[in-house]
Amino acid sequence: MISSDKRKILIGTVISHKLDKTAVVSVERTVKHSTYGKYIRRTSKFYVHDAENKCHEGDQVKIIESRPLSRLKRWRLLEVIER
């Protein structure tokens, strides 16, 4: 049986919560350099829908992929892991 829910779930840190019902979350990942083989940290910024405005800057959060909610928002807040 194939799973019907194929949405990505990521864990990141809130870097901005100045917008109404929106948070900007930074997700860090490690990538191996093609030539030197050293692992490099890469960050991505995601605009997250936070309907209840419950997360603040510096919070560790879990986000889930969703349908486009606005021009930049394609993720929703799942839970606040750590304050």
N, C-alpha and C positions, 0 to 999 in steps of 0.2 A: 504494500500500500504506500502510495506517495503522499508525503506531507503536503497539506494544502497551504500552510503558512511558511512562505519562503522569505520573510522579511529579515533584513539584517538587524542585528542588535550590537550596539557599540557602547563602550564605557569611556567617558571623557570628563574634562574639567570645565566648569562654567567660567568663561573669561569676561563675559559682559551680560548684564541683565537690565540695561537701560531702556530697552524697548518694551512696550506694553504687550503682554502675553507671548513674548519672544525672548529666548536666551541664545547666546552664541556659545557653542561648546567646542573646545579644542580636543581633538583625538590624536594621540601620539602612537606611531607605529615604528618598528625597526625594519630597515631594508638593508640587504647585503650589497655592498658596492661591487659593481661588475668586474672591475680591474683589480682592486686591492683586497677585496674580500672582507673589509672591515664593516661592521654593522653601524649604520647611520640612523639617527632619529629623524623622522619626518612627521610634521604635524599637518592636520587638516582642520578647517573651521566649518562647522555645521550650524545652520540656523534652525533652532528647535522650537516647536510650538509648546508653550507652557501656559495652558488655559487658566490655571489658578494662581499664577505668579508665585509658586512655592519654592523655587530654587534661587540661590543667591551666588554672587561671585565667589569662586574658590570651592564650591561644592563639587563632589564626585557624583556624577549622574549616569544613569543607563538610558540610552535613547533607542528608538525603534524607527525603522524606515516606514514611510507612509505615502499616501498620494500627495501631489503638489497642493499645498495649502495657500501659497502666495508665490510671488516671483522667485524668492530664494528659499522659502521653507519647504523642506521635503522630509523632515524628521519630527517625531513627537517625543515628549518626555515620558519615560516609562516609570522611573522611580528615582528618588534621591538616595544614593547609597550612603554618603558620608557628608556631614556639614563641615 
